[in-house]
Structure formats: structure tokens, C-alpha cells
């Protein structure tokens, strides 16, 4: 898994183009303030150990949230961090499980619309630990 975490003062998105036939068509626009946004790519090798990958994902996101003094976390599928891609159904399940576990732990957790290209509006300050990349 590849994970780019960015602390954002403002993260806004709007659905633009549906790129997976398996997802429902809809439109959504949202703005979330003071949040860690995880740009996440599940890789083919992650399919064998999804529970382990979910735990590492959650641990890293919680760490970044704590370092940036926020309880808001956004999970954003970003299949541009590696040439290897996990199956879309497995990726979506990892996201759903991570969101539920983060909410159970007291975080405000969100997912951007899965299977869509999005118009993004990001305001990210240039401070220590506001941008962190992990690979596991």
C-alpha cells in the first residue's frame, strides 16, 4: 500500500467523471476543514493480507491526525502512486472497514466517492508533518 497523508485546512471535492462501471452514478460536493487526507493506493500484494494492511493504514492515519491536532480523516482512493493496483472490490472493502474502525475509535472519518475522478480544492499549510508518505 502507498499512502500520502496531507494535513489540510480545507479539503473540498466535487464528483466529475465516473471511471468505474461497477459504482452507482450520482453527484456529490463536500468541504471538510482541519482534516488529514489520506491519498491511498491499495496494491495487488495487499489482497493477501487485507486485515494487516487495514491496521497499518489506520495506525498511520491516526498518528498523522494526532500530530496535526485533528480528529477528522478523509480516505481518498488515489490510484496514481504505484503501477500495481488491487482489485477494486477489495480496495473498497479496505476503505469501508477503515472508515468504520476510525469512527468506532472516535474519529470523524469520511470517504470521497469511490470510482470517480474528482475536482479537488485543497488548502494545505507548509508545516512540519503536514505531508507524510508511507509505504507498507
Backbone as JSON Lines, residues from 0, in Angstrom:
{"i":0,"aa":"X","n":[0.85,-1.18,0.0],"ca":[0.0,0.0,0.0],"c":[0.88,1.23,0.0]}
{"i":1,"aa":"X","n":[0.42,2.2,-0.73],"ca":[1.05,3.51,-0.74],"c":[0.08,4.49,-0.1]}
{"i":2,"aa":"X","n":[0.61,5.37,0.75],"ca":[-0.22,6.31,1.49],"c":[0.47,7.66,1.57]}
{"i":3,"aa":"X","n":[-0.14,8.66,0.97],"ca":[0.32,10.04,1.08],"c":[-0.68,10.77,1.97]}
{"i":4,"aa":"X","n":[-0.21,11.23,3.13],"ca":[-1.09,11.93,4.08],"c":[-0.78,13.42,4.03]}
{"i":5,"aa":"X","n":[-1.82,14.2,3.85],"ca":[-1.67,15.65,3.8],"c":[-2.64,16.27,4.8]}
{"i":6,"aa":"X","n":[-2.11,17.1,5.69],"ca":[-2.98,17.86,6.58],"c":[-3.54,19.03,5.77]}
{"i":7,"aa":"X","n":[-4.85,19.19,5.8],"ca":[-5.49,20.27,5.05],"c":[-6.3,21.17,5.97]}
{"i":8,"aa":"X","n":[-6.18,22.46,5.76],"ca":[-7.06,23.4,6.44],"c":[-8.44,23.33,5.79]}
{"i":9,"aa":"X","n":[-8.42,23.02,4.48],"ca":[-9.67,22.87,3.73],"c":[-9.46,21.83,2.65]}
{"i":10,"aa":"X","n":[-10.39,20.86,2.58],"ca":[-10.37,19.86,1.51],"c":[-11.78,19.8,0.94]}
{"i":11,"aa":"X","n":[-11.91,20.24,-0.3],"ca":[-13.19,20.21,-0.96],"c":[-13.12,19.34,-2.2]}
{"i":12,"aa":"X","n":[-14.24,18.69,-2.49],"ca":[-14.3,17.88,-3.71],"c":[-15.69,17.93,-4.31]}
{"i":13,"aa":"X","n":[-15.71,17.64,-5.61],"ca":[-16.96,17.55,-6.36],"c":[-16.78,16.43,-7.38]}
{"i":14,"aa":"X","n":[-17.79,15.54,-7.47],"ca":[-17.69,14.48,-8.46],"c":[-17.59,15.1,-9.85]}
{"i":15,"aa":"X","n":[-16.74,14.48,-10.68],"ca":[-16.53,14.98,-12.02],"c":[-16.87,13.91,-13.06]}
{"i":16,"aa":"X","n":[-16.05,12.85,-13.12],"ca":[-16.23,11.8,-14.12],"c":[-16.24,10.44,-13.44]}
{"i":17,"aa":"X","n":[-17.27,9.67,-13.69],"ca":[-17.34,8.3,-13.19],"c":[-16.35,7.45,-13.99]}
{"i":18,"aa":"X","n":[-15.46,6.73,-13.28],"ca":[-14.47,5.93,-14.01],"c":[-14.54,4.43,-13.7]}
{"i":19,"aa":"X","n":[-15.52,4.0,-12.9],"ca":[-15.75,2.58,-12.66],"c":[-17.21,2.26,-12.97]}
{"i":20,"aa":"X","n":[-17.43,1.32,-13.87],"ca":[-18.79,0.93,-14.24],"c":[-19.56,0.31,-13.07]}
{"i":21,"aa":"X","n":[-18.83,-0.28,-12.12],"ca":[-19.48,-1.01,-11.03],"c":[-20.09,-0.1,-9.95]}
{"i":22,"aa":"X","n":[-19.84,1.2,-10.01],"ca":[-20.4,2.1,-8.99],"c":[-21.62,2.82,-9.53]}
{"i":23,"aa":"X","n":[-22.5,3.21,-8.6],"ca":[-23.7,3.95,-8.98],"c":[-23.35,5.36,-9.43]}
{"i":24,"aa":"X","n":[-24.15,5.9,-10.32],"ca":[-23.98,7.28,-10.76],"c":[-24.65,8.22,-9.77]}
{"i":25,"aa":"X","n":[-23.95,9.26,-9.38],"ca":[-24.5,10.29,-8.51],"c":[-23.59,11.5,-8.53]}
{"i":26,"aa":"X","n":[-24.05,12.57,-7.96],"ca":[-23.24,13.78,-7.84],"c":[-23.1,14.12,-6.36]}
{"i":27,"aa":"X","n":[-21.91,14.58,-5.99],"ca":[-21.67,14.95,-4.59],"c":[-20.64,16.07,-4.55]}
{"i":28,"aa":"X","n":[-20.85,16.97,-3.62],"ca":[-19.91,18.06,-3.38],"c":[-19.8,18.24,-1.87]}
{"i":29,"aa":"X","n":[-18.57,18.36,-1.37],"ca":[-18.39,18.44,0.07],"c":[-17.12,19.22,0.39]}
{"i":30,"aa":"X","n":[-17.11,19.89,1.55],"ca":[-15.93,20.57,2.07],"c":[-15.73,20.11,3.5]}
{"i":31,"aa":"X","n":[-14.5,19.72,3.81],"ca":[-14.14,19.28,5.15],"c":[-12.94,20.12,5.59]}
{"i":32,"aa":"X","n":[-13.03,20.68,6.76],"ca":[-11.96,21.54,7.27],"c":[-11.17,20.84,8.35]}
{"i":33,"aa":"X","n":[-9.88,21.22,8.45],"ca":[-8.99,20.72,9.5],"c":[-8.95,19.19,9.52]}
{"i":34,"aa":"X","n":[-8.47,18.61,8.43],"ca":[-8.5,17.15,8.29],"c":[-7.2,16.61,7.71]}
{"i":35,"aa":"X","n":[-6.91,15.37,8.07],"ca":[-5.88,14.6,7.39],"c":[-6.56,13.93,6.19]}
{"i":36,"aa":"X","n":[-5.98,14.1,5.02],"ca":[-6.49,13.43,3.83],"c":[-5.47,12.37,3.45]}
{"i":37,"aa":"X","n":[-5.93,11.13,3.43],"ca":[-5.08,10.03,3.02],"c":[-5.31,9.72,1.55]}
{"i":38,"aa":"X","n":[-4.31,10.0,0.72],"ca":[-4.33,9.61,-0.69],"c":[-3.79,8.19,-0.72]}
{"i":39,"aa":"X","n":[-4.66,7.23,-0.99],"ca":[-4.37,5.82,-0.74],"c":[-4.43,5.0,-2.01]}
{"i":40,"aa":"X","n":[-3.41,4.15,-2.18],"ca":[-3.45,3.18,-3.27],"c":[-3.17,1.79,-2.7]}
{"i":41,"aa":"X","n":[-4.19,0.95,-2.76],"ca":[-4.01,-0.46,-2.43],"c":[-3.4,-1.15,-3.64]}
{"i":42,"aa":"X","n":[-2.41,-2.0,-3.37],"ca":[-1.7,-2.69,-4.43],"c":[-2.08,-4.16,-4.47]}
{"i":43,"aa":"X","n":[-1.74,-4.81,-5.56],"ca":[-2.1,-6.22,-5.74],"c":[-1.59,-7.08,-4.58]}
{"i":44,"aa":"X","n":[-0.39,-6.81,-4.08],"ca":[0.16,-7.6,-2.98],"c":[-0.65,-7.45,-1.68]}
{"i":45,"aa":"X","n":[-1.42,-6.39,-1.57],"ca":[-2.23,-6.15,-0.37],"c":[-3.45,-7.07,-0.29]}
{"i":46,"aa":"X","n":[-3.82,-7.66,-1.4],"ca":[-5.01,-8.51,-1.44],"c":[-4.86,-9.74,-0.53]}
{"i":47,"aa":"X","n":[-3.64,-10.16,-0.27],"ca":[-3.4,-11.36,0.53],"c":[-3.51,-11.12,2.03]}
{"i":48,"aa":"X","n":[-3.29,-9.89,2.46],"ca":[-3.3,-9.58,3.9],"c":[-4.08,-8.3,4.18]}
{"i":49,"aa":"X","n":[-5.36,-8.3,3.82],"ca":[-6.14,-7.07,3.95],"c":[-6.28,-6.61,5.41]}
{"i":50,"aa":"X","n":[-6.43,-7.53,6.35],"ca":[-6.58,-7.13,7.76],"c":[-5.31,-6.43,8.25]}
{"i":51,"aa":"X","n":[-4.16,-6.96,7.89],"ca":[-2.88,-6.36,8.29],"c":[-2.71,-4.98,7.65]}
{"i":52,"aa":"X","n":[-3.07,-4.87,6.38],"ca":[-2.97,-3.61,5.66],"c":[-3.9,-2.56,6.27]}
{"i":53,"aa":"X","n":[-5.15,-2.95,6.58],"ca":[-6.1,-2.03,7.21],"c":[-5.54,-1.49,8.52]}
{"i":54,"aa":"X","n":[-4.99,-2.37,9.33],"ca":[-4.44,-1.96,10.63],"c":[-3.3,-0.96,10.46]}
{"i":55,"aa":"X","n":[-2.4,-1.22,9.52],"ca":[-1.29,-0.28,9.27],"c":[-1.82,1.05,8.74]}
{"i":56,"aa":"X","n":[-2.8,1.0,7.85],"ca":[-3.41,2.21,7.32],"c":[-4.0,3.06,8.45]}
{"i":57,"aa":"X","n":[-4.78,2.43,9.29],"ca":[-5.44,3.13,10.39],"c":[-4.41,3.71,11.36]}
{"i":58,"aa":"X","n":[-3.41,2.92,11.71],"ca":[-2.37,3.37,12.63],"c":[-1.67,4.62,12.1]}
{"i":59,"aa":"X","n":[-1.33,4.62,10.81],"ca":[-0.65,5.77,10.23],"c":[-1.55,7.0,10.17]}
{"i":60,"aa":"X","n":[-2.81,6.81,9.8],"ca":[-3.73,7.94,9.73],"c":[-3.98,8.54,11.11]}
{"i":61,"aa":"X","n":[-4.14,7.7,12.11],"ca":[-4.35,8.2,13.48],"c":[-3.12,8.96,13.97]}
{"i":62,"aa":"X","n":[-1.93,8.43,13.65],"ca":[-0.69,9.11,14.03],"c":[-0.63,10.5,13.41]}
{"i":63,"aa":"X","n":[-0.91,10.6,12.11],"ca":[-0.87,11.89,11.42],"c":[-1.92,12.85,11.97]}
{"i":64,"aa":"X","n":[-3.1,12.33,12.28],"ca":[-4.16,13.18,12.86],"c":[-3.7,13.75,14.2]}
{"i":65,"aa":"X","n":[-3.11,12.9,15.03],"ca":[-2.64,13.35,16.34],"c":[-1.56,14.42,16.19]}
{"i":66,"aa":"X","n":[-0.62,14.19,15.28],"ca":[0.48,15.15,15.07],"c":[-0.03,16.49,14.55]}
{"i":67,"aa":"X","n":[-1.18,16.49,13.89],"ca":[-1.73,17.73,13.33],"c":[-2.96,18.22,14.1]}
{"i":68,"aa":"X","n":[-3.19,17.65,15.27],"ca":[-4.23,18.11,16.19],"c":[-5.62,18.15,15.55]}
{"i":69,"aa":"X","n":[-5.99,17.03,14.94],"ca":[-7.33,16.93,14.35],"c":[-7.9,15.55,14.61]}
{"i":70,"aa":"X","n":[-9.22,15.45,14.57],"ca":[-9.88,14.15,14.69],"c":[-10.65,13.82,13.41]}
{"i":71,"aa":"X","n":[-10.36,14.56,12.33],"ca":[-11.03,14.34,11.04],"c":[-10.06,13.67,10.07]}
{"i":72,"aa":"X","n":[-10.52,12.6,9.44],"ca":[-9.71,11.85,8.49],"c":[-10.54,11.55,7.24]}
{"i":73,"aa":"X","n":[-9.96,11.84,6.09],"ca":[-10.62,11.58,4.81],"c":[-9.83,10.49,4.08]}
{"i":74,"aa":"X","n":[-10.54,9.47,3.63],"ca":[-9.95,8.39,2.85],"c":[-10.24,8.66,1.37]}
{"i":75,"aa":"X","n":[-9.17,8.83,0.6],"ca":[-9.33,9.17,-0.82],"c":[-8.56,8.17,-1.67]}
{"i":76,"aa":"X","n":[-9.28,7.43,-2.5],"ca":[-8.64,6.47,-3.4],"c":[-7.86,7.24,-4.46]}
{"i":77,"aa":"X","n":[-6.56,6.95,-4.52],"ca":[-5.68,7.69,-5.43],"c":[-4.77,6.69,-6.12]}
{"i":78,"aa":"X","n":[-5.25,6.1,-7.19],"ca":[-4.55,5.02,-7.88],"c":[-3.47,5.54,-8.82]}
{"i":79,"aa":"X","n":[-2.66,6.46,-8.33],"ca":[-1.6,7.05,-9.15],"c":[-0.26,7.01,-8.42]}
{"i":80,"aa":"X","n":[-0.18,6.24,-7.34],"ca":[1.05,6.19,-6.55],"c":[1.9,4.97,-6.87]}
{"i":81,"aa":"X","n":[1.35,4.04,-7.66],"ca":[2.05,2.81,-7.99],"c":[1.48,2.25,-9.29]}
{"i":82,"aa":"X","n":[2.26,1.43,-9.95],"ca":[1.78,0.75,-11.16],"c":[0.88,-0.43,-10.79]}
{"i":83,"aa":"X","n":[1.02,-0.94,-9.58],"ca":[0.25,-2.1,-9.13],"c":[-1.06,-1.64,-8.49]}
{"i":84,"aa":"X","n":[-2.15,-2.29,-8.86],"ca":[-3.46,-1.93,-8.31],"c":[-4.15,-3.18,-7.77]}
{"i":85,"aa":"X","n":[-4.73,-3.05,-6.59],"ca":[-5.55,-4.14,-6.04],"c":[-6.9,-4.16,-6.74]}
{"i":86,"aa":"X","n":[-7.58,-5.27,-6.65],"ca":[-8.93,-5.4,-7.18],"c":[-9.81,-4.31,-6.57]}
{"i":87,"aa":"X","n":[-10.67,-3.72,-7.39],"ca":[-11.5,-2.59,-6.91],"c":[-12.41,-2.98,-5.75]}
{"i":88,"aa":"X","n":[-12.95,-4.2,-5.75],"ca":[-13.83,-4.63,-4.66],"c":[-13.05,-4.77,-3.35]}
{"i":89,"aa":"X","n":[-11.84,-5.29,-3.43],"ca":[-11.01,-5.43,-2.23],"c":[-10.6,-4.04,-1.72]}
{"i":90,"aa":"X","n":[-10.24,-3.16,-2.63],"ca":[-9.88,-1.8,-2.23],"c":[-11.04,-1.12,-1.53]}
{"i":91,"aa":"X","n":[-12.23,-1.23,-2.09],"ca":[-13.41,-0.6,-1.48],"c":[-13.68,-1.2,-0.1]}
{"i":92,"aa":"X","n":[-13.5,-2.49,0.05],"ca":[-13.72,-3.13,1.35],"c":[-12.71,-2.63,2.39]}
{"i":93,"aa":"X","n":[-11.46,-2.47,1.99],"ca":[-10.45,-1.91,2.89],"c":[-10.88,-0.51,3.35]}
{"i":94,"aa":"X","n":[-11.33,0.31,2.41],"ca":[-11.78,1.67,2.75],"c":[-12.98,1.63,3.7]}
{"i":95,"aa":"X","n":[-13.96,0.8,3.4],"ca":[-15.15,0.71,4.26],"c":[-14.78,0.26,5.67]}
{"i":96,"aa":"X","n":[-13.93,-0.75,5.76],"ca":[-13.52,-1.25,7.09],"c":[-12.71,-0.21,7.84]}
{"i":97,"aa":"X","n":[-11.81,0.48,7.15],"ca":[-11.0,1.52,7.8],"c":[-11.88,2.66,8.31]}
{"i":98,"aa":"X","n":[-12.83,3.08,7.49],"ca":[-13.75,4.16,7.9],"c":[-14.52,3.75,9.15]}
{"i":99,"aa":"X","n":[-15.07,2.56,9.17],"ca":[-15.84,2.08,10.32],"c":[-14.97,1.99,11.57]}
{"i":100,"aa":"X","n":[-13.76,1.49,11.42],"ca":[-12.87,1.36,12.58],"c":[-12.44,2.72,13.11]}
{"i":101,"aa":"X","n":[-12.18,3.66,12.23],"ca":[-11.82,5.01,12.66],"c":[-12.99,5.68,13.39]}
{"i":102,"aa":"X","n":[-14.2,5.53,12.88],"ca":[-15.37,6.1,13.54],"c":[-15.58,5.47,14.91]}
{"i":103,"aa":"X","n":[-15.4,4.16,14.99],"ca":[-15.54,3.46,16.28],"c":[-14.5,3.96,17.3]}
{"i":104,"aa":"X","n":[-13.34,4.41,16.8],"ca":[-12.28,4.92,17.67],"c":[-12.47,6.41,18.01]}
{"i":105,"aa":"X","n":[-13.57,7.01,17.53],"ca":[-13.88,8.39,17.89],"c":[-13.47,9.44,16.87]}
{"i":106,"aa":"X","n":[-13.03,9.02,15.71],"ca":[-12.66,9.97,14.66],"c":[-13.85,10.27,13.77]}
{"i":107,"aa":"X","n":[-13.84,11.47,13.19],"ca":[-14.77,11.79,12.11],"c":[-14.09,11.3,10.84]}
{"i":108,"aa":"X","n":[-14.57,10.2,10.31],"ca":[-13.95,9.62,9.12],"c":[-14.9,9.71,7.94]}
{"i":109,"aa":"X","n":[-14.33,10.01,6.79],"ca":[-15.1,10.19,5.56],"c":[-14.39,9.46,4.42]}
{"i":110,"aa":"X","n":[-15.14,9.14,3.39],"ca":[-14.58,8.65,2.14],"c":[-15.02,9.57,1.02]}
{"i":111,"aa":"X","n":[-14.11,9.83,0.11],"ca":[-14.52,10.51,-1.11],"c":[-15.23,9.48,-1.99]}
{"i":112,"aa":"X","n":[-16.05,9.92,-2.94],"ca":[-16.76,8.97,-3.8],"c":[-15.8,8.04,-4.54]}
{"i":113,"aa":"X","n":[-15.96,6.76,-4.29],"ca":[-15.1,5.73,-4.88],"c":[-15.53,5.48,-6.33]}
{"i":114,"aa":"X","n":[-14.55,5.43,-7.23],"ca":[-14.84,5.16,-8.63],"c":[-15.11,6.41,-9.45]}
{"i":115,"aa":"X","n":[-14.71,7.56,-8.92],"ca":[-14.91,8.83,-9.61],"c":[-13.63,9.63,-9.66]}
{"i":116,"aa":"X","n":[-13.44,10.35,-10.75],"ca":[-12.47,11.43,-10.76],"c":[-13.16,12.62,-10.12]}
{"i":117,"aa":"X","n":[-12.41,13.36,-9.33],"ca":[-13.0,14.46,-8.56],"c":[-12.3,15.78,-8.89]}
{"i":118,"aa":"X","n":[-13.06,16.85,-8.87],"ca":[-12.49,18.18,-8.85],"c":[-12.1,18.43,-7.39]}
{"i":119,"aa":"X","n":[-10.84,18.78,-7.14],"ca":[-10.37,18.97,-5.77],"c":[-10.03,20.43,-5.5]}
{"i":120,"aa":"X","n":[-10.29,20.85,-4.27],"ca":[-9.9,22.16,-3.78],"c":[-9.18,21.9,-2.46]}
{"i":121,"aa":"X","n":[-7.86,22.11,-2.44],"ca":[-7.05,21.76,-1.28],"c":[-6.28,22.97,-0.8]}
{"i":122,"aa":"X","n":[-6.41,23.25,0.5],"ca":[-5.59,24.28,1.13],"c":[-4.78,23.58,2.21]}
{"i":123,"aa":"X","n":[-3.47,23.48,1.98],"ca":[-2.6,22.74,2.87],"c":[-1.44,23.62,3.31]}
{"i":124,"aa":"X","n":[-1.29,23.82,4.61],"ca":[-0.21,24.68,5.1],"c":[1.15,23.99,4.96]}
{"i":125,"aa":"X","n":[2.18,24.79,4.83],"ca":[3.54,24.26,4.78],"c":[4.13,24.22,6.17]}
{"i":126,"aa":"X","n":[3.85,23.14,6.9],"ca":[4.41,23.0,8.24],"c":[4.91,21.57,8.43]}
{"i":127,"aa":"X","n":[5.7,21.39,9.44],"ca":[6.27,20.07,9.74],"c":[5.18,19.03,9.94]}
{"i":128,"aa":"X","n":[5.35,17.86,9.35],"ca":[4.45,16.72,9.44],"c":[3.08,16.95,8.81]}
{"i":129,"aa":"X","n":[2.95,17.97,7.97],"ca":[1.7,18.21,7.25],"c":[1.63,17.36,5.99]}
{"i":130,"aa":"X","n":[2.76,16.81,5.58],"ca":[2.8,15.93,4.41],"c":[3.74,14.76,4.73]}
{"i":131,"aa":"X","n":[3.17,13.56,4.71],"ca":[3.96,12.37,5.04],"c":[3.59,11.25,4.08]}
{"i":132,"aa":"X","n":[4.61,10.56,3.55],"ca":[4.4,9.43,2.67],"c":[4.83,8.15,3.37]}
{"i":133,"aa":"X","n":[4.0,7.11,3.25],"ca":[4.33,5.79,3.82],"c":[4.09,4.73,2.77]}
{"i":134,"aa":"X","n":[4.88,3.7,2.86],"ca":[4.72,2.53,2.01],"c":[4.8,1.3,2.9]}
{"i":135,"aa":"X","n":[3.81,0.42,2.78],"ca":[3.83,-0.8,3.59],"c":[3.15,-1.93,2.87]}
